[in-house]
Amino acid sequence: YMGYADSAADEGATQGLRVWNLVDKGAVFEEMVQLEPVMEIAARILGADFCLGSFAANVLPPGAGRQNPHVDYPYWDLNDAAAWPASPKPLGAGFFMNLQMGVMLDEFTCENGGTAVLPYSQREAAWPDEARFAAEHVQVTGPAGSVFLFTGLLHHASATNRSVGHRTSLLAQYLPKYVRPMEDPAAVRAAVHQRASPRLRQLLGHHQPYPKDFEAGA
């Protein structure tokens, strides 16, 4: 796959630009983060009272280098094998701790760095093996406007953008209620919280009771 290069070829290259806290940047993003078909899927995977972990844009300029294969379990920055906890026995996951939504604002191609994934790797809670990933990965491609979903245990990585144009996507991270969001909902303006739909209020943690002082009022 021409978009996923060896490490040496990408050494020193930027891995793209992030624009964080999209919920706070316009009503269109408030709507996009709560697309009902996606919400129905998220509820089945994460439980009905799931929350929003992060909503950001990712821009890969021409020449942006690839990521190392990683998992989002539950966060994207768990990208160091030394930080990976001991695998459960038997190898697997009792619960998914992350669902990712990607929205292709540009066409995703192999040339412009369409996300590389290792099919079926989400079935095991295991750290990616780079040699296997390099040999067996496929790239997610599709026209602008496409939406793709995957659980955070799927081994994946942005691939090298070898095109002459930018490749931009929106990335939403949904979490079960017992995982602390990666982006702080308090960073979202009060006006957004006040006009939020019931679903968006759920995503922003309005119904999350924890952490809680159980001694208060006792």
Secondary structure, 3 states (H helix, E strand, C coil): CCCCCCHHHHCCCCCCEEECCHHHCCHHHHHHCCCHHHHHHHHHHHCCCCEEEEEEEEEECCCCCCCCCECCCCCCCCCCHHHCCCCCCCCCCCCCCCEEEEEECCCECCCCCCCEECCCHHHCCCCCCHHHHHHHCEECCECCCCEEEEECCCCEECCCCCCCCCEEEEEEEEECCCCCCCCCHHHCCHHHHHHCCHHHHHHCCCCCCCCCCCCCCC
